[in-house]
Amino acid sequence: MLGKIKSYTKKDNLLSIEFENGTASVTVVTATIINFFSPHLAQRRVSKAIENLQTSSTPFSIDADADQLTIRTKKLKILISTDFKTDIYDTLGNPLCEDYRGDGQPFVRRGSSAQLEIASQEGHKIDEQASGEKIKIFKKMAENTYFYGLGDKTGHLNKKDYHYRMWNTDNPNPHVESFEAMYKTIPFFIALRSQQAFGIFFDNSFESTFDFGKENSDYYAFSAKDGDLDYYFIYGPSMKTVIGGYTYLTGRTPLPQLWTLGYQQSRWAYTPENRLHEIADTFRQKDIPCDVIHLDIDYMDGYRVFTWDKKKFADPTRTLTDLRKQGFKVVTIIDPAVKKDKGYTIYDEGLKNNYFATDKDGIPYVNQVWPGDALYPDFANKTVRHWWSKNQKIMTDTGVSGIWNDMNEPASFNGPLPDDVHFNNDGISADHREIHNVYGHYMSKATYEGLKEATGKRPFVITRAAYAGTQKYATVWTGDNQSLWEHLRMSLPMLMNLGLSGITFCGTDVGGFGFDCTAELLSRWVQVGAFTPLFRNHSSIFTRDQEPWAFDEQTEAINRKYIKLRYQLLPYLYDILHEEESNGLPMMRPLLLGYQSDEATYEINDEFLCGDQILVAPIIEQGLTSRMLYLPKGDYWIDYWTKEVFAGGQYIIKKAPIDVCPIFVREGSVIPLYPVQNYVGEKDVKQLTLSIYPFVRSGQTNYEHYQDDGESFNYRSGVYNLYDFSLKQVNEHELKMTLKRPHAEYDHAYHSFKFILNRINDPKIIVDGQITPFDAAGEQLTFQADDPKEIHISY
């Protein structure tokens, strides 16, 4: 306990406070982002998540009385009192986040030690009370508070009444809601109450816990077994602003190469070489688009990383060259564990240069993973990361287009890594307790930087383990799921919470990794995958085939239909990710992110927004051919398939036979489309299609479309084009559109535009003063224009 406040000093953005029994500090990062810190280790650690934070002088005032400090920014009022208790209010005095006064009081667990022993013998898992926590913060639980975030933890979208443990864990058992620890540690959550949102980022890489009222409904809490008290309060009041603030701190997902948004096919394992070619050829023969094929661990020579099994791939460079001629990019898995094998270059270099984590006596630590006895690179060490980065060129020189980092929790077969395994955290001695949760994060950073140096292109890195800020370096997937309907259902809140946690580029194994998928399950899962940032079908060895054609003609046709829809939507999805670089907002969004004022959206787990214009309400239950869904209030919604119009703020019943995924488009939307192609780059897209959904009555909107070369970093030097489409509904029968080009520095501009008008019949279309002909089909009509400036439509 820190005791009473003795004194304080202010310097720039930092308020340093001396208490009777220790010190603390408050840093005003911005008017809405405040850092609270108190040291418990020997010194304040450099953040693993926050890099190159740009701070500027932010005005704030301090008032002091005998027992309390009052800090005021233009957005917040913060009260600091005895024991570093902290209460935060908005400028009107409404409480936002108040410390709970009192000790934790977990609910009673009844039973004797004898009963516990008997229950354990039968295999019952008994929840244990948290212990050994050196830091624990209690916050008062206000009524009607909702909690979101923490990455891809299991359970519902709203995390109230849940308890989670932050310790990156490879658990191959089927994931269920009672799983407290998964593959990733993202200690950030968003609280929402009375339509006001704030976030808390607990920047502590040691094992931590988050309890949102499961222990006691009077408070919520977060804690850690060691490290510092170091957390950021991020005020909204909109959730979008909170996400913007969090990603301002931890970084945003860089714009990926366009082909990474295409369909990806994976399996453990596509070996030998003739099987890989068989998969590639079948995609092209069956007219199913695909950009990427993944190679799992069996492509390696005895599971030695950065090697190829020459019996399975006699000439991998030639193989990958042949696949590229067909439009396929190959992504190879790379695990962190290095086989203990004298004469193996990676092992010899690492041993010679002390690049591996060691035991307490300084001897390289050995455990078992796929290659048998193996050592773990010390990714916490910048020198080791640089070495690992250089090794990526081994793969890119062979023709590999991306790297898939797996088993980097780090996983181990011969028991977990002991707490006293030693790492060199860039000059600071650290043990496994501190590095475990950031091990995959550091590996991703090394891989990203190595691919960037080797190719000059935007790196494509996939990682299973992550920490806050990993979004700067890698896309993620939710790990080893199963071909179960429950895992399809659970994937939706997992992906939405990943997006709310800054991880924009994410996905699941479509169809499920373990167990055997069914035709119906794959059909429904691919309908979700078409709107998921990472769209990858992946399955395990010894399970049945799971490729789009592996079941029957109907299932194959459904896969083809939704994969082709995905390729049509590529420019829309690319626009979302371009915007994300500046605002941090995800592609896959819970409805409440777009409709925070509509409380009916706060706990919808089975619908999501793709960007802010498309609503997806998939079927996630076996045998279901219709479902009830909610359309947020404030807008009209148009059924993508039938063009039927529905007012928001209501539940509707939508019929959805096996080939139909319920999709709705918000009124006033402008959706850019590309022609269907077998792979990104197959066609030189010279004409952009724009699908227009007019307002039902009146309204005005702007849509900005972005265009660049799809692979290089030249866009950061201004080499890109922007197209600004303005849509104004004058009345129910008159629509005006204008096109401007505020930025035109990429020399591959579109030559013409095709417009699809939805729900407009028998119009008069005038483009730049000239009457323009159109083609009509059902509820759509189309027309073309080379370089339109103003379009007037009356109907």
Order of alpha helices (4+ residues) and beta strands (2+ residues): beta-beta-beta-beta-beta-beta-beta-beta-beta-alpha-beta-beta-beta-beta-beta-beta-beta-beta-beta-alpha-beta-alpha-beta-alpha-beta-beta-alpha-beta-beta-alpha-beta-beta-beta-alpha-alpha-beta-beta-beta-alpha-beta-beta-alpha-beta-alpha-alpha-beta-alpha-beta-beta-beta-beta-beta-beta-beta-beta-beta-beta-beta-beta-beta-beta-beta-beta-beta-beta
